Amino acid sequence: QVQLVESGGGLVQPGGSLRLSCAASGSIFTIYAMGWYRQAPGKQRELVAAVTRAGSTNYADSLKGRFTISKENAKNTVFLQMNSLKPEDTAVYYCNVRNLIGEYWGQGTQVTVSS
């Protein structure tokens, strides 16, 4: 089993920044991709960004330039730097990890952008 511990969510004013972290532990085996998804109230879960073990990244088109994903392979940790946050970024953000065994999800961390 894989455990994912997320941190870094919270309340921020429009234009502000937050940095999310997700650390994976347990029966990790070899992780080949880590990423972040989000789900706003009444909407489907959507991809925010993902990064492969080799460092290739993929972003939602609407978030390019504001969000940056990074990782530390040695610590099995993925980060999401979110800048210039907007009210429409308000959502629960979920960490996602994929290895040769399967796919795993974190419990989610709330990000609220409001003045």
Contacts in CASP RR format, 6 or more apart in sequence:
PFRMAT RR
TARGET T0000
AUTHOR 0000-0000-0000
METHOD contacts of the structure
MODEL  1
QVQLVESGGGLVQPGGSLRLSCAASGSIFTIYAMGWYRQAPGKQRELVAA
VTRAGSTNYADSLKGRFTISKENAKNTVFLQMNSLKPEDTAVYYCNVRNL
IGEYWGQGTQVTVSS
1 26 0 8 1.000
1 27 0 8 1.000
2 24 0 8 1.000
2 25 0 8 1.000
2 26 0 8 1.000
2 27 0 8 1.000
2 28 0 8 1.000
2 97 0 8 1.000
2 99 0 8 1.000
2 104 0 8 1.000
3 24 0 8 1.000
3 25 0 8 1.000
3 26 0 8 1.000
4 22 0 8 1.000
4 23 0 8 1.000
4 24 0 8 1.000
4 95 0 8 1.000
4 97 0 8 1.000
4 104 0 8 1.000
4 105 0 8 1.000
4 106 0 8 1.000
4 107 0 8 1.000
5 22 0 8 1.000
5 23 0 8 1.000
5 25 0 8 1.000
5 106 0 8 1.000
6 20 0 8 1.000
6 21 0 8 1.000
6 22 0 8 1.000
6 93 0 8 1.000
6 94 0 8 1.000
6 95 0 8 1.000
6 106 0 8 1.000
6 107 0 8 1.000
6 108 0 8 1.000
6 109 0 8 1.000
7 20 0 8 1.000
7 21 0 8 1.000
7 22 0 8 1.000
7 109 0 8 1.000
8 18 0 8 1.000
8 19 0 8 1.000
8 20 0 8 1.000
8 21 0 8 1.000
8 109 0 8 1.000
9 18 0 8 1.000
9 20 0 8 1.000
9 93 0 8 1.000
9 109 0 8 1.000
9 110 0 8 1.000
9 111 0 8 1.000
10 18 0 8 1.000
10 109 0 8 1.000
10 110 0 8 1.000
10 111 0 8 1.000
10 112 0 8 1.000
11 112 0 8 1.000
11 113 0 8 1.000
11 114 0 8 1.000
12 18 0 8 1.000
12 85 0 8 1.000
12 111 0 8 1.000
12 112 0 8 1.000
12 113 0 8 1.000
13 113 0 8 1.000
13 114 0 8 1.000
13 115 0 8 1.000
14 85 0 8 1.000
14 86 0 8 1.000
14 87 0 8 1.000
14 113 0 8 1.000
14 114 0 8 1.000
14 115 0 8 1.000
15 83 0 8 1.000
15 84 0 8 1.000
15 85 0 8 1.000
15 86 0 8 1.000
15 113 0 8 1.000
16 83 0 8 1.000
16 84 0 8 1.000
16 85 0 8 1.000
16 113 0 8 1.000
17 81 0 8 1.000
17 82 0 8 1.000
17 83 0 8 1.000
17 84 0 8 1.000
17 85 0 8 1.000
18 82 0 8 1.000
18 85 0 8 1.000
18 111 0 8 1.000
19 79 0 8 1.000
19 80 0 8 1.000
19 81 0 8 1.000
19 82 0 8 1.000
20 36 0 8 1.000
20 79 0 8 1.000
20 80 0 8 1.000
20 82 0 8 1.000
20 93 0 8 1.000
20 95 0 8 1.000
20 109 0 8 1.000
20 111 0 8 1.000
21 77 0 8 1.000
21 78 0 8 1.000
21 79 0 8 1.000
22 34 0 8 1.000
22 35 0 8 1.000
22 36 0 8 1.000
22 77 0 8 1.000
22 78 0 8 1.000
22 79 0 8 1.000
22 95 0 8 1.000
22 97 0 8 1.000
22 106 0 8 1.000
23 75 0 8 1.000
23 76 0 8 1.000
23 77 0 8 1.000
24 31 0 8 1.000
24 34 0 8 1.000
24 76 0 8 1.000
24 77 0 8 1.000
24 97 0 8 1.000
24 104 0 8 1.000
25 76 0 8 1.000
27 101 0 8 1.000
28 76 0 8 1.000
28 97 0 8 1.000
28 99 0 8 1.000
29 99 0 8 1.000
29 100 0 8 1.000
29 101 0 8 1.000
30 53 0 8 1.000
30 99 0 8 1.000
30 100 0 8 1.000
31 53 0 8 1.000
31 73 0 8 1.000
31 76 0 8 1.000
31 97 0 8 1.000
31 98 0 8 1.000
31 99 0 8 1.000
32 52 0 8 1.000
32 53 0 8 1.000
32 98 0 8 1.000
32 99 0 8 1.000
32 100 0 8 1.000
33 50 0 8 1.000
33 51 0 8 1.000
33 52 0 8 1.000
33 53 0 8 1.000
33 96 0 8 1.000
33 97 0 8 1.000
33 98 0 8 1.000
34 50 0 8 1.000
34 51 0 8 1.000
34 71 0 8 1.000
34 78 0 8 1.000
34 95 0 8 1.000
34 96 0 8 1.000
34 97 0 8 1.000
34 98 0 8 1.000
35 48 0 8 1.000
35 49 0 8 1.000
35 50 0 8 1.000
35 51 0 8 1.000
35 69 0 8 1.000
35 78 0 8 1.000
35 80 0 8 1.000
35 95 0 8 1.000
35 96 0 8 1.000
35 97 0 8 1.000
36 47 0 8 1.000
36 48 0 8 1.000
36 49 0 8 1.000
36 50 0 8 1.000
36 69 0 8 1.000
36 78 0 8 1.000
36 80 0 8 1.000
36 93 0 8 1.000
36 94 0 8 1.000
36 95 0 8 1.000
36 96 0 8 1.000
37 45 0 8 1.000
37 46 0 8 1.000
37 47 0 8 1.000
37 48 0 8 1.000
37 93 0 8 1.000
37 94 0 8 1.000
37 96 0 8 1.000
38 45 0 8 1.000
38 46 0 8 1.000
38 48 0 8 1.000
38 89 0 8 1.000
38 91 0 8 1.000
38 92 0 8 1.000
38 93 0 8 1.000
38 94 0 8 1.000
38 111 0 8 1.000
39 45 0 8 1.000
39 46 0 8 1.000
39 91 0 8 1.000
39 92 0 8 1.000
39 94 0 8 1.000
40 88 0 8 1.000
40 90 0 8 1.000
40 91 0 8 1.000
40 92 0 8 1.000
43 91 0 8 1.000
45 94 0 8 1.000
46 60 0 8 1.000
47 58 0 8 1.000
47 60 0 8 1.000
48 59 0 8 1.000
48 60 0 8 1.000
48 63 0 8 1.000
48 67 0 8 1.000
48 69 0 8 1.000
48 80 0 8 1.000
48 93 0 8 1.000
49 57 0 8 1.000
49 58 0 8 1.000
49 59 0 8 1.000
49 60 0 8 1.000
49 63 0 8 1.000
49 67 0 8 1.000
49 68 0 8 1.000
49 69 0 8 1.000
49 80 0 8 1.000
50 57 0 8 1.000
50 58 0 8 1.000
50 69 0 8 1.000
50 96 0 8 1.000
51 57 0 8 1.000
51 58 0 8 1.000
51 69 0 8 1.000
51 70 0 8 1.000
51 71 0 8 1.000
51 78 0 8 1.000
53 73 0 8 1.000
55 71 0 8 1.000
57 69 0 8 1.000
59 65 0 8 1.000
59 67 0 8 1.000
59 69 0 8 1.000
66 82 0 8 1.000
66 83 0 8 1.000
66 84 0 8 1.000
66 85 0 8 1.000
67 80 0 8 1.000
67 81 0 8 1.000
67 82 0 8 1.000
67 83 0 8 1.000
68 80 0 8 1.000
68 81 0 8 1.000
68 83 0 8 1.000
69 78 0 8 1.000
69 79 0 8 1.000
69 80 0 8 1.000
69 81 0 8 1.000
70 78 0 8 1.000
70 79 0 8 1.000
70 81 0 8 1.000
71 77 0 8 1.000
71 78 0 8 1.000
71 79 0 8 1.000
72 79 0 8 1.000
78 95 0 8 1.000
78 97 0 8 1.000
80 93 0 8 1.000
82 89 0 8 1.000
82 111 0 8 1.000
85 111 0 8 1.000
85 113 0 8 1.000
86 113 0 8 1.000
87 113 0 8 1.000
87 114 0 8 1.000
88 113 0 8 1.000
89 111 0 8 1.000
89 113 0 8 1.000
90 111 0 8 1.000
90 112 0 8 1.000
90 113 0 8 1.000
90 114 0 8 1.000
91 111 0 8 1.000
92 108 0 8 1.000
92 109 0 8 1.000
92 110 0 8 1.000
92 111 0 8 1.000
93 108 0 8 1.000
93 109 0 8 1.000
93 110 0 8 1.000
93 111 0 8 1.000
94 105 0 8 1.000
94 106 0 8 1.000
94 107 0 8 1.000
94 108 0 8 1.000
95 105 0 8 1.000
95 106 0 8 1.000
95 108 0 8 1.000
96 103 0 8 1.000
96 104 0 8 1.000
96 105 0 8 1.000
96 106 0 8 1.000
97 103 0 8 1.000
97 104 0 8 1.000
98 104 0 8 1.000
END
